[in-house]
């Protein structure tokens, strides 16, 4: 039995196992609308949100009514490129991409508050202990727990693909795809937050059930009275990693 109630606020790591986080959708689109005044339309019936850049070159589409589960689309018109994220892709990683878009178009307002990735995916993966494997088509990096994979290949449609799944899905499967001409900076931006040691904040009921029960994710209370919740989570992470190291000896 879980120690958490359905509405408890929790911290979840690794971030890629936290699920999409429906309560975090505003973090993805809110900055574009409220900080950068990008025009938008919201269909309350379907939940669909469409956001366009003021110059009309970039649009973001949130479509929770899509049957294929690809809820997020970011596209650029000239040159054309497209990024798509499925339902359970962590909102924090998606938001790291959307908040970068204004700077990509030359709008540097609030740039001091929106850090950009400065390292390549390869460098970031190596620094985070992701395992690299060469393939006939390119290269694949896998997270230490093997659940998340980043593939860079010669695929003519999606040279960058990031996938995640635990136990053949069970609501933990998600996919991120990037078409040719997508700026590498955006891929690195997404991966920087995906591989971050900073936990995701979730309402407990939104954490995938397999993450709640399998031990694949570390879940701790977001509100603790004795310490900062992030410090509490980090200490627990360190203790768990130490225990796993001793078991492997």
C-alpha positions as CSV (number, residue, x, y, z in Angstrom):
1,X,0.0,0.0,0.0
2,X,1.3,3.5,-0.9
3,X,2.3,6.0,1.8
4,X,0.8,8.7,-0.4
5,X,-2.8,9.9,-0.9
6,X,-4.0,10.5,-4.5
7,X,-3.8,14.3,-4.2
8,X,-0.4,14.4,-2.4
9,X,2.3,16.5,-4.0
10,X,5.4,14.4,-4.6
11,X,8.9,14.6,-6.1
12,X,9.7,11.9,-8.7
13,X,13.1,10.8,-10.2
14,X,14.3,10.0,-12.7
15,X,12.3,12.7,-14.4
16,X,11.7,10.6,-17.5
17,X,9.5,8.2,-15.4
18,X,7.3,10.9,-13.8
19,X,4.7,10.9,-16.6
20,X,3.4,13.9,-18.5
21,X,1.9,15.8,-15.5
22,X,-1.5,17.2,-16.6
23,X,-1.2,19.8,-13.9
24,X,2.0,21.1,-15.5
25,X,0.5,21.9,-19.0
26,X,0.5,25.6,-18.1
27,X,4.2,25.5,-17.5
28,X,4.6,24.5,-21.2
29,X,2.4,27.1,-22.9
30,X,2.1,29.8,-20.1
31,X,5.5,31.5,-20.7
32,X,4.9,31.9,-24.4
33,X,1.4,33.4,-23.8
34,X,2.1,35.5,-20.7
35,X,5.7,36.5,-21.0
36,X,6.1,36.8,-24.8
37,X,2.5,37.6,-25.8
38,X,2.2,34.8,-28.4
39,X,-1.4,34.7,-29.6
40,X,-3.3,31.5,-28.8
41,X,-6.7,29.7,-29.1
42,X,-8.2,27.4,-26.6
43,X,-11.0,25.0,-27.4
44,X,-12.5,24.2,-24.0
45,X,-14.6,21.3,-25.3
46,X,-11.6,19.3,-26.7
47,X,-8.9,20.9,-24.5
48,X,-7.0,21.7,-27.6
49,X,-4.6,24.7,-27.4
50,X,-2.9,26.4,-30.4
51,X,-0.1,28.9,-29.9
52,X,1.6,30.8,-32.7
53,X,4.6,33.0,-32.7
54,X,3.9,36.7,-33.5
55,X,5.9,36.3,-36.7
56,X,3.9,33.3,-37.8
57,X,6.9,31.1,-38.3
58,X,6.4,28.7,-35.4
59,X,3.3,27.1,-33.9
60,X,2.7,24.9,-31.0
61,X,-0.3,22.5,-30.9
62,X,-1.5,20.7,-27.8
63,X,-4.1,18.1,-28.8
64,X,-5.2,15.8,-26.0
65,X,-8.0,14.4,-28.2
66,X,-5.6,12.8,-30.7
67,X,-6.2,9.1,-30.9
68,X,-2.5,8.3,-31.6
69,X,-1.4,9.9,-28.3
70,X,0.9,12.4,-29.9
71,X,-0.4,15.3,-27.8
72,X,2.3,17.9,-28.5
73,X,3.5,19.3,-31.9
74,X,6.0,22.1,-32.4
75,X,6.6,23.1,-36.0
76,X,8.7,25.7,-37.9
77,X,7.6,26.8,-41.4
78,X,10.8,27.8,-43.2
79,X,12.9,25.7,-43.1
80,X,10.3,23.2,-42.1
81,X,10.9,21.1,-39.1
82,X,8.7,19.4,-36.5
83,X,9.0,18.1,-33.0
84,X,6.3,15.8,-31.5
85,X,5.9,14.5,-28.0
86,X,3.4,11.8,-26.9
87,X,1.1,12.0,-23.9
88,X,3.4,10.8,-21.1
89,X,6.5,12.9,-22.1
90,X,7.5,14.8,-19.0
91,X,6.2,18.4,-19.2
92,X,9.3,19.9,-17.7
93,X,11.4,18.7,-20.6
94,X,8.8,19.9,-23.1
95,X,8.7,23.3,-21.4
96,X,12.5,23.6,-21.6
97,X,12.0,23.5,-25.4
98,X,9.0,25.8,-25.7
99,X,10.6,28.5,-23.5
100,X,13.6,28.4,-25.8
101,X,11.6,29.2,-28.9
102,X,11.4,33.0,-28.5
103,X,15.3,33.2,-28.3
104,X,15.5,31.0,-31.4
105,X,13.5,33.7,-33.2
106,X,15.6,36.5,-31.8
107,X,13.4,37.6,-28.9
108,X,15.8,37.8,-26.0
109,X,13.4,39.2,-23.4
110,X,13.8,37.2,-20.2
111,X,16.8,35.4,-21.6
112,X,18.6,35.8,-18.3
113,X,15.9,33.6,-16.7
114,X,15.9,30.9,-19.4
115,X,19.2,29.1,-19.6
116,X,20.1,27.4,-22.9
117,X,21.9,24.1,-23.3
118,X,25.6,24.6,-23.9
119,X,26.6,21.0,-24.4
120,X,25.9,18.4,-27.1
121,X,23.6,15.4,-26.4
122,X,26.7,13.1,-26.5
123,X,28.5,15.2,-23.9
124,X,25.5,15.4,-21.7
125,X,24.8,11.7,-21.9
126,X,28.4,10.8,-21.1
127,X,28.3,13.1,-18.1
128,X,25.1,11.5,-16.8
129,X,26.4,8.0,-17.1
130,X,24.2,7.0,-20.1
131,X,25.6,4.0,-22.0
132,X,26.4,4.5,-25.7
133,X,26.1,1.8,-28.4
134,X,27.0,2.2,-32.1
135,X,24.5,0.9,-34.5
136,X,24.4,0.4,-38.3
137,X,22.4,3.6,-38.7
138,X,24.0,5.7,-36.0
139,X,24.2,5.7,-32.2
140,X,22.0,5.0,-29.2
141,X,22.4,6.2,-25.7
142,X,20.5,4.4,-22.9
143,X,19.8,5.7,-19.4
144,X,21.5,3.8,-16.5
145,X,18.3,2.0,-15.7
146,X,17.9,1.1,-19.5
147,X,14.3,2.4,-19.6
148,X,15.1,5.5,-21.7
149,X,16.8,5.6,-25.1
150,X,18.1,8.4,-27.3
151,X,18.8,7.4,-30.9
152,X,20.6,9.5,-33.5
153,X,20.6,7.9,-36.9
154,X,20.4,8.5,-40.6
155,X,16.6,8.1,-40.6
156,X,15.3,10.5,-43.2
157,X,12.2,11.4,-41.2
158,X,13.3,11.3,-37.6
159,X,17.1,11.5,-37.2
160,X,16.5,12.0,-33.4
161,X,14.1,9.8,-31.5
162,X,13.8,9.5,-27.7
163,X,11.7,6.7,-26.3
164,X,10.9,5.5,-22.8
165,X,9.1,2.4,-21.5
166,X,9.0,0.2,-18.4
167,X,7.6,-3.4,-18.7
168,X,6.3,-3.0,-22.2
169,X,4.5,0.3,-21.5
170,X,1.8,0.1,-18.9
171,X,1.3,3.9,-19.2
172,X,5.1,4.6,-18.9
173,X,5.7,4.6,-22.7
174,X,6.4,7.9,-24.4
175,X,8.1,9.1,-27.5
176,X,9.8,12.3,-28.7
177,X,10.7,12.7,-32.4
178,X,12.6,15.4,-34.2
179,X,12.6,15.8,-38.0
180,X,15.6,16.9,-40.1
181,X,16.5,20.6,-39.8
182,X,15.3,20.7,-36.2
183,X,18.0,22.8,-34.5
184,X,20.4,20.5,-32.5
185,X,20.1,23.0,-29.7
186,X,16.5,22.1,-29.2
187,X,17.3,18.4,-28.9
188,X,20.1,19.2,-26.4
189,X,17.7,21.5,-24.5
190,X,15.2,18.7,-24.2
191,X,17.8,16.1,-23.2
192,X,19.4,18.4,-20.6
193,X,16.2,18.5,-18.6
194,X,15.3,14.9,-19.3
195,X,18.5,13.6,-17.8
196,X,18.6,16.1,-15.0
197,X,19.0,14.9,-11.4
198,X,16.4,17.4,-10.4
199,X,13.1,15.5,-9.6
200,X,9.8,16.3,-11.3
201,X,6.9,17.6,-9.1
202,X,3.7,15.7,-9.5
203,X,0.3,15.1,-8.0
204,X,0.7,11.5,-6.9
205,X,-2.3,10.2,-8.8
206,X,-0.7,11.4,-12.1
207,X,2.5,9.3,-11.6
208,X,2.3,6.2,-13.8
209,X,1.1,3.2,-11.7
210,X,4.2,1.1,-12.6
211,X,6.4,4.0,-11.3
212,X,4.4,3.9,-8.0
213,X,4.7,0.2,-7.5
214,X,7.8,-1.2,-9.3
215,X,10.5,0.6,-7.5
216,X,11.8,2.0,-10.8
217,X,11.3,5.5,-9.6
218,X,12.2,7.3,-6.4
219,X,9.1,9.1,-5.0
220,X,9.3,11.4,-1.9
221,X,7.0,14.0,-0.4
222,X,7.2,17.4,-1.9
223,X,6.4,18.9,1.6
224,X,8.5,17.8,4.5
225,X,8.7,19.7,7.8
226,X,12.3,18.8,8.7
227,X,14.2,19.9,5.5
228,X,13.9,21.4,2.1
229,X,12.0,18.7,0.1
230,X,14.6,18.8,-2.7
231,X,17.4,18.3,-0.2
232,X,15.4,15.4,1.4
233,X,14.9,13.8,-2.1
234,X,18.6,14.3,-3.0
235,X,19.8,12.6,0.3
236,X,17.4,9.7,-0.4
237,X,18.8,9.4,-4.0
238,X,22.4,9.3,-2.7
239,X,21.5,6.7,-0.1
240,X,19.8,4.5,-2.7
241,X,22.7,4.8,-5.1
242,X,25.1,3.9,-2.4
243,X,23.1,0.8,-1.4
244,X,22.9,-0.3,-5.1
245,X,26.7,0.1,-5.4
246,X,27.3,-2.1,-2.4
247,X,25.0,-4.7,-3.8
248,X,26.9,-4.9,-7.0
249,X,30.2,-5.6,-5.2
